[in-house]
């Protein structure tokens, strides 16, 4: 049963508490990672991106272009660092390009 509080809390704090109590952080991280990929990579890469999926600490990205996959494979660690910086925490440790 939910706790009833007499003091006022901000909506931001209430939402954070709700996410924490219901153990929704991993699901929120998956959505945040997809959004960060779209924001950082831009339209050129997003046009060839078919799927972005986070499993544990590994990001799986499916691309429809072998040439683009090869180009991105040269800068995997840089992409991981940029995504983690965009997210504000270290969620991704490894990236796999398919």
N, C-alpha and C positions, 0 to 999 in steps of 0.2 A: 504494500500500500504506500502511496506517495506521502511524503512528509508535508505537513502544513507549516508554513513559516509566518511569523508575524511581522518580520522586518521586510523591507523592500529591497529587491535586488534588480540589477539591470537586466534587460533582455539578453544581452550578450553573455552575461554570467549564467543566466538560467539555461540558455542553449548549450553552453559548454558543459554545464553540470549534467544536463540531460544526455548529451553524447557520451560523457564519461560513465554515468550510471548504467546506461544501456549497452555499453561496450560497442559503440558504433565507430570508433576511431579508424579501424582498418577500412571500413567501407567508405568513410569520408576521405581517407588518404587515396583510395583508388580513383575517386572522382577528381580530387585535386591534382593528381599526377596526370590524368588525361587532359585536364584544362591547362596545366603548365606546359605539356608537350605541344599543344595547339598554339599557345601564346608564344613560346620560344622558337619553335621551328618555322613558323610562318606558312603562307599559302603554298609555296613551292614544294615543301616537304609534305605538308598535310594532304596535298592532292594525291600523293603516292602512298600515304599511310592508310592501311586497311584496318588495323587493330592495334590498340595500346592496352596492355594488360599488366597489372602489378600482382605478382605472387611472392609473398614474403618480402624479401628485400631485393628482388630481381624484377626488372622491367623488361617485358617482352613486347617488341614492336614488330608488327608485320608490315612489310613494304611490298608494293607491286612492281618496283623497279630494282633490278639487280645492280645496275650502275649506281643508283642512289644508296643502296645498301652497302656497297663497297666503299663509297665516299664517306658515309657516316661511320663506318667501322674504324676509320683512321682516327677519329676524334671521340671515341666512346667515353673515355674518362672525363674529357671536357664537357660532354653532354650531361654526364651524371652530375658533375659539379654544378653546372648551370641549373639543372632541374632541382637539385637539393637547395640551392641558394634561392630559387624562385619560391619553393615550398616553405622555406624558413626552418627546415629541420632535415636531418639526414634520414631519409626514408629509403632511398635507392643506393645500393652498393654495387650493383652489376647491371649491365644492359645487354640484352640479347636481341640481335637484329635478325629477323627471319625473312 
